[in-house]
Amino acid sequence: MRTRRAAAAAPALPAPAGAGALGGCGSGSGTCATGAPDNPLPRRLAADVTGTGADSHLVALQRIADENGGNRASPGPGYEASVQYVAAVLRAAGYDVSTPAYPLAKRRRRGGGTHCQNVIAQTRTGDPARVVMAGAHLDSVRKGPGINDNGSGVAALLEIATRLGGAPLVRNAVRFAFWGSEEDDLQGSTHYVKTLSRGQRGNILLYLNLDMIASSNAGYFVLGGEGKTPAKSGPRGSAQVACALVERLAATGVVARTTTFDRESDYAAFIDAGIPAGGVWSGDRKNKSGKQARRWGGRPGEPFDPHYHTRRDRLDELNRTALDRFTRAVAGTVAHFAVSN
């Protein structure tokens, strides 16, 4: 994640009326309409995925960083090895996988390279004109291996994708994205969205972003549906994405807090394109308040992630409980929308 401005926790998520194809929270109910109440996939997938399963991918990403100068920054050999690893895992799980290139800004070019790659994977089943999309940035900063920021989001998506499989019984296609150059002005996701045709953008029902979900002194933040402008709250439908995430986190035993979007992660391009969005985040260098510590546990007055953007952002510093909770919540949310009408 790029350096993030402090965002105060918003009040508990209200129950907005349902909107559009995404369903929504019933007014006053605080619950999200499922769209497919008898489909067992959301419950099954949320039960099947685990933080332990995600951890195996984090071990691989740590090894890649250790073998490539201590980081996975893009462009660079650590990032290239990360692309190869992620693509191989997804192909083995049965997905259609591509690694589309995007141009690097001149000031970001190193070693003579002019382009870098994202990784995009989509199920072979589900309506390709109705796409549920989830993404996480694959690059780290050059100062460290980036295992929380953002190996944690990558590992959670790989665990979810592997358990879901490339040909699940879903109504809507599911697309996973792993972005390059998030730490360098969001270049990978921005280029991807800008080069989609109008029809291709219209096919995306929603975008769900994972960025830093295993901070050692973790908070439980859900982005979307808060704020008085679309830039802050997300386009129409974003509140329903956030609502589903809040519900799924509640099922893991934690009460999340909703907050506004800023311009600091890969959801920005999707919001600009009018695509409903949501996100999860466990906090960075901002200190955890006493109220937040009473709500979630942890250490008040200390950063959510004291190793943010440093060489100590390593495997042994992660909060495995937060990783497990967020992975399960995102899995249930992705499946919820994948089977919804």
ABEGO torsion letter per residue (X at the ends): XBBBBBBBBBBBBBBBBBBEAAEEBBBGAGBBBAGBAABAAAAAAAAABBAAAAAAAAAAAAAAAAABGGBABOBEAAAAAAAAAAAAAAAAAGBBBBBBBBBBBAAABBGGBABBBBBBBBBABEBAABBBBBBBBABBBAABAGAAOAAAAAAAAAAAAAAAEABBBBABBBBBBBBBGAABGGAAAAAAAAABBAAAAAABABBBBBBGAABABBBBBBBEGBEABAAAAEBBGAAAAAAAAAAAAAAAGBBBBBBBBBAABAAAAAAAAGBBBBBBBAEBABBBBAAAAAAAEEBBGBBABAABGBAABBAAABBAAAAAAAAAAAAAAAAAAAABX
